[in-house]
Amino acid sequence: MKSQLQRRNRRWLRELGGFALAGSACALAGTAHAQSSVQLYGIVDMWAGVQKLPSQASAAVAAGNGMSTSFWGLGGKEDLGGGLQTVFAIEGFFRPNNGAVGSFDGDPMFSRNAYVGLQSSTYGALTFGRQSSPLYLQSTLFNPFYASFTFSPTVNHLYGGVGTYPAFKTDQGVFGGTAWANAIQFATPDFNGLTGKAIYAFGNTAGENGSRKWSAQMAYTHGAWSISGVYQYLNFSSTPGDLAHFIAGEKSQSVAEIATWYDFGFVKLYGEYTWTGNDRTADSFHVNSYQAGAAVPVGLGRVLASWGYSRNAGGLDLTRQTATIGYDYPLSKRTDLYANYMYDHLTNTSSGYTTGVGLRTRF
């Protein structure tokens, strides 16, 4: 009985990241016999501990979104016949510590996803609206801390690296955010483990290409092994409105990432390499980012560990190293407890750290 319980929980934990990032997919699946279905789903995540950002003083915190960004969503489908379905999802982030809408101030109500489309097991899916970027989804699925903006080295380096979050100056991150508005995306069906997708986001204003983005991804999964590659390109107008003011004179940014994991059973290993190229009016520079991680079953839970390193030659000429270790323990199929510690250091700053315990539940 105990071994069966351990296998069940380990299997659930391995699938946790995909569930957390693809709640809409679960909703769209519905029941096999239903002609149409609509579901309410989401995640609520709270943690408490101590946080010290590099070059700043430490502070005790009780905050949301420790291992996952809390969100709620409505998703559904309608069977049109012949294997064709209409699908939709509207999903919004929120901060459970204070009840605020969005993952940060200024985030729209349905900031996670807001799309409608058609899907077929034979021809794939075509969706229209605000949608999670392929680079973000790949980066989160191939590191043991998944989509954690609090504890994941990968997510912190890529999506907490430009702008005012966290509150220290760095130009190592990627633009465009985790979800793209005004987007059209095509996703292929699954060809024996091989899948692909392509997305394009419009600027929606004449003469303004600051929001024009495109990305393509291909992934292959076979048994215990998975590998995925993605390319993302953003082009800016002379007066862009998409975060370019944080890197003066930014003309375009290209990002290429390759990621893999292999599950040996007694340990699951993760690896990612990301190349970020910034083309500016006067010059250009690039950033090399690496992530190595592992998840080891211990008892009913898992020990998680991840290390991230980023280096750019040019721009602010920074090196950043981040390392996290933690333990995730399932209380049930939907609820888990976690305890993590993250070390963070940038060139010419005092080191930072984040440590805390949290509770996450899914509905």
N, C-alpha and C positions, 0 to 999 in steps of 0.2 A: 504493500500500500504506500509506504513512504517513498519507494523508488518511483512509483507511478506518479505520485504527487510532485516529486522533484522534476521528472521529465516534463510533466504538464506545465509547471511554472517556468522551467527553462525555455520551453518552446514559446510560451507567452512572452517572456522577457526578450527573446530574440526578435519577436515580431513587434515589440513595443514601439520602436521608432517609426516603423511604417504606419502603425495605427495612429500614432500621435500626429504625424504629418499628413495623413490621408484620411482623416475622419470623413471627408466628403465622399471618398470612394466607398467606405462602408455604407454610407447612407444611400448612395446611388445603387448599391447592389440589391437592396430590398429583399423580398422573398421570391423564391424561384417561380411561384405560381401566380404572383400578383400582376394585374394589368397595369397598375400604377401604385406608387407608394411615396410617402413623404415621411421623413424622420427628423427628430430633434436630437442633436448630439453635441459633444464638446468635452473640454477638459477644464478642471479647476485645480490650480497649483499654488500653494503658499509655502514660504520658508522663512526661517528666522535665524539670525546669526550676526556676524561681524564682517564688514567690508571696508577695505582700504584701497582706493584707487591709487595707482602710481603717482607719486609726488604729492599726495594728499593725506590728510589725517584719517584715522580709522573712525568708524561709526557703527553703533549697534543698529540693526535694521530688522524690520518685519515686512517682507515684501512679497509680491506675487511673482510667478513665472520663474521658479528655480530650475526645474528640469524641463519644463515645457511652458510655452506662452499660453496662458489661459484663453480659451475662446469658446464661443457657442455658434452653432450653425443649424440651418435647415437645408436638407438636400432631398432630392427626389428624382423620379423617373416616370415616364409613361411609355408603355409598349405600343409602338406604331404598327407592328406586324412585320413579318419577313425578317425578323432579327434586328430591326431598327428601333431605337429608343430615343426619346427626348430626355435630356438630363439637365439638372440645374443644381446650383449650390449658392447659398448666401451665408457667409461666415464672418464673424467679427471678433477681434481680440478685445480683451478687457483686463483691467488690473484689479484682482480681488481684494488687495489690501486697502484700496480706497474707493472701489466701485467705478473708477473712471473708465470711459470708453477708449478703446484703442490700446496699443502697446506703448504708446508715448503720446504726449500732447500734440494735437494736430492730426493724429491718425484718424482716417474716416471710420464711420461706424462699421461698415463691412470691409475691413482692411485686409482680411485674410484671403477671401475669395468671393467673387460675385459674378457668376457666369451662367450661361445657358448654351446648350449645344445638342448635337446628335451623336450617338455612338452605336457601333455595330461590332460584334465579335469578329466579323469577317473583314470589314473595311477600316476599323479604327474609330477614332473620335475626333470631332471638330467642334471646338468650343469658343465662345465669344464673351469677352468681359474681363474683369480683373482676375488674374490667375497667378499662382505661385510660380516663381521663375525656376527653370530647370537647374540652374547653378545652385540655387539655395537648397532645393530638394536633394540634389546629389550630395552636396557638402554635409548635410545633416544626416543622411542615411549611411554615410561611410565613416562615421566617428562614433565612439561609444556613448557620448553625451548628447547625441542627436541634435535637437534644435534649441539647446539651452543657451540663451544669451547671458546667463549668469555664470555657468561653469564650463561650457564647451570651448576649448582653445580655438578650434576651427571657426566657430561662429563668431567669437570675439575678434579674431584676426580679420576675418573677411567682412563682417557686417557691423562690428563695433569699432572699426578702424578709421572711419572718415566722419567728420562732423563733430557734434557736441556730445555724443554718447560713445564710450565713456568720456568723462570730462578731462581728458588729456589730449594733447595735440599729436596727431599722427596722420600720415597720408598713405597708409598701406592698404586700406580697404577697397572694396568695390562699390560702385555707384548703382543706382537703380532700385535698391531696396529688395525685399524678399518677395514682393508681389508686384506685378505690372498691370497698370490700368490700360484701357483701350486696346486690349490684346486679342489676337486671333491665334489659336493653337491647334495643331494637328498632332495626334498621338497614334502610332501604328498599333495594330493588334499584336499579340504575343506570338512570335514565330519560334516555337521551341526554345524559349528563354531569351530570345533576341527582341528588344523593343527599341523604339526611337520616338522622338518628338521634336517639333520645331515650333517656335513662337515668334510673333512679330507684334510690336506695340507701336501705335500711331501717336504722333504729336497732337493731332486734332486741331491745330491752329495753322492757318496759312503762313508760310515763311518761318515757322518755328519748328525746328527739329530736335529741340532739347529733350524730348521724351521718346524719340525714335530709337527703338531697341530691337535686336533680334538675337535669337539663341537657338542652338541645335544640340541635341544630346542623343547618344546611343549607349545602350547597356546590354550586358549579357549575363545571365545567371544560370548556373548549372549545378544542381546539388548544393554542396557546401561552399561553392565559390561564386563570386560575383565581381564583375569589373564594369566600369562606366566611364565615359568621357563626355565632356561638354565644352562648348565654345560659346562665349557671349560677347556681343559688340554693342557699344553705345556711342552715338555720334551727337556732338553738341553744336548748337548754333552760336553765333557771336555773342549772344546774350542769353545763355542757357538758364533754365530754372530748375534743373535736376541735380542739385548739390554741387555743381561745378565751381561755385564760389569758394569751396574749401580747398581747391587746387587751382590757383590763378592761371588763366589762359588755357584751361583744358579744352582740347579739340575733340578727342575721342579716347575711349578706353576699351581694350580688348582683354578678355580673360579666358584662359584655357585651363581645364582641370581634368586630371585623370585620378580615379579612385578605385580602390578594391577592398574586399574583405574575404577572409577564408575562415570557416567555422570548423575547428578540429574536434568540437564536442567539449573537450576539457578546457579550451580557450578559443575565443574568437578574436582574430587579429584584423586590424584596420590600417589602411594607409591612404594618404592623399597628397598630391602635389598640385599646386596652383601657381600659374604664371599670370601676372597682372601687368599689362603694358599701358602706360599713360603717355599720350601724345599731346604735347602742349605747344603753344604758339612759338615759344622761344627754344624749347628743347623737348626731350622725352626721357623717361626713366621707367624701369620695370621693377617689380617686386617678386621674389621667389618665396613661396610659403610651403611648409611641410607639416604634415600631421601623422603621428603614429600612435596607435591606441590598442587596447586589449580589454576584453570582458571575460572574466573567469568565474564560472559557477562556484559559489561557496555556500553551503547550506541550501536554503530555498531561494536565496538571492544571488547577486553577482557583485564581485569587485570590479570596478571600472577604473581605467587609467588612460590618460591621453596627454600627449606632449605636442606642442605646436611651436614652430619657429618661422619667423618672417624676416627678410632682409631686403632692403632696397638701396641701390646705388644711385643717388640722385634724389631730388626732392629734399626731404628733411634728413636723408641719410641715416635711417633708423634701423636698429635691430630689436626684435621683440621675441621674448621667450615666455611661454605660458605652459604650465603643467598642472593637471588636475587628477586627484585620486578620490574615489568615493565608493559607497556601498548602496545598492538599491535592493530593497526587500519587499516582496509582494505580500500584502495582507489578504488580497483576494484577486480575482481576475481583473478587477477594475481599479483597485486602489493599491498604492505602494508608498512606503516610507523610504527616504534617502538621506544620506549624510555625505557631504563633499567638502573638499578643501582644494582651492585653486591658488597657485602662485603666479604672479604676473610681473614682468620686468621689461622696461623699455630703456634704450640708450639714454644716458644722462638724466635719469630720473631715479628717485627712490623706489624700491620694489613695492608692489601692491599684493594684496591677497583677499580672497573671499572664502569664508567658511560658514557652514550652517547646516541645519537639518530641516527637512520639509516633508509635506504630504501632498500627494497628487491623486486625483480621482477622475474617472471618465464616466460619462453618461451618454 
